[in-house]
Structure formats: C-alpha cells, structure tokens
Amino acid sequence: MRLLNGAPTTECLVGLPEGLEPVNDEHELWFFINGVATGNRLTDVRKNWLQSNLDLLARTFQREIVGIHNTTYGFLFDLLECLIQRDLDYKSRDIRQGRAQIRAALAAPATKKLVLILHSQGGIEGSSILDWLLADMSHEVIAKLEIFTFGNAARHFNNPLVSKPSSPLVDESKGGRGERVIKHIEHYANTEDFVANFGVLNFTSPQAQPFADGNAFFGSVFTREGPGHLLNMHYLDKMFTMVNGRVNDDGNPFMNSLIPSRKSRGEAEKPGQQKMIKDVSRLWQYRNGLKPVDEIFVPPVRPTTP
C-alpha cells in the first residue's frame, strides 16, 4: 500500500480555479487537510490525489487553496492512526506541521480571515490543531478562523465562550450558551458514511449529549441521506453540484432540503419558519467566488435633494 500511495512529502500543494482568477488574496487564506488513504501519486494520470481534492475545492469556491498533506499508510493503518490521534491525543508529524502552518498564517498581520476545510481524518487533525492553537493564541487571533468539515472523524470540536468583562461568566459545563470564539463552524456528513458515523454523527447524536460536558462538539451539523465518504464524489459533487463548470446557484437536492439541521450542544434552535439548508449554510455563500451576505458592502443611500 505504501508503495502504491508514494512516499511522504513535505511539498506544499495548491489548488487554483482553472481559467479563473482566485478572488482571495493575502487577507483571506484558505487551507485544506485531507482524509484517510490520500496518497502522493495517482500513477495513471500522474496527478496527486490531494491535488484532485484541491482542484475541485478551488473551482467550487474560486479561491486559491493550500493543501496540508495528511500522509497515508494505507487504509487500515490510517484507521489505526485515527484512533491513536483521536483517543490518545497524539500529535503526529502531520498535526505538528499543520499547526505550524496555520499558526503562522493566523499570526500574519495581513490575515483577516482563515478558512479551514477538513475531510475525514483531517477533522481529527484539525480538532487537535484547534485545541493547540486555543492554548497559545489569543481569542482575537483565533476569531479569524472559519471551519468547515466533511465526513468528520473527530470526537470533539472545541469552541470556547468569549468572556466579556461587562457580563457574568457563563457556566459552559451546565450547557450555558453565549458568543463563541469562532463564529462559523459547520459539519457536513452523509448518513451512511462509515467514518462520519464513528465521528461527528456519533458524538453529536442525542445519545451522546448527556456526556457532552466532557466531549464538546460545537458547530451546526448538516446531514445528507445517502452513502459515501470520498470528498469529491460523495460530498462536493452532491452538495455543490456543478453545471458547465460552475456551482448551480439554484442548488441541488441536498442544499434545497428543508431544515431542521442536527444541532450540536450549545446551538440554539432559531425561531421562525422552516428554511432550506442553502439559506443558512455559510459555506454555500462562498460558491463561485461569492462572499457571505454579511461581508457584502452596501453603500448608504443618500437622500436626494429637491
């Protein structure tokens, strides 16, 4: 398996939207950490497996996306590594390297936003990196992050409360709700995805909630009825369906499906009429190079003089 997947590499891979200029610059950085069994080489077309993920992500969101390679040891050994990383909190080389890259990017004065996309085992590594960053960086810096996961294998996803001097501290251990350090965390999962079922779907299920005080899993969870774990085939193609090289703005069966979404602990159910997933999905707002609605500048209307 190692021979088929290729040797480990520290090469930095980048996805660019083919034929288009990326809309992001040094102020908005995008990173991606891949999942299990993603090797260095696809022999038949001489293309990197990670690169194929990056290329589709770049086309989907029309952004330049930097890949942090979670190297593979073959599927079975990757699953074993998942358990060691997740349950023993082992900081593997991939986690250490990823933390160094993301920390440096967050600390750069030019960085205003850092979007981190995680798939599969990348969710475990991203969760571990986040814990590490929360321990040695200020909340103001961490707040630059937005995190989106697919088929997340992690068992927890921390997002602490923001302490406000003008208000009393909220007891998080008793289910208190308040403003979180990271404003946007979203998890996307297929209901028949084996990896998601021992990760995000398991640890955000109603059965897991009585134990949530020791196992916080924050972020909105959006589920799609169906099988599959591959990022391109089973997630991006189904959730960000393309027509003529662009994401179809009309949506797709998943994005047009009605909520309720599965809410994790700490997420309040918002009152009001039922909405479609695409109405509340932050990630959907980035499709085709667009910006989230709260970042679109609308110039003030000046009164006309008679």
ABEGO torsion letter per residue (X at the ends): XAAAAEBBBABBBBBBBBGBBBABBAABBBBBBBBBGBBABBAAAGBBAAAAAAAAAAAAAGBBBBBBBBBBAEAAAAAAAAAAAAAAGBBBAAAAAAAAAAAAAAABAABABBBBBBBEAAAAAAAAAAAAAAAABBAAAAAABBBBBBGBABABBBBBBBBBAABBBBBAAAGBBBBBABABBBBBBBAABAAAAABAAAAABAAAAAAAAABBBBEBBBBBBEBEABAAAAAAAAABBBBGGBBBAAEBAAAABBOBBBBBBGBBBBBEBBBBAAAABAAAAABGGBBBAAABBBBBBBBBBX
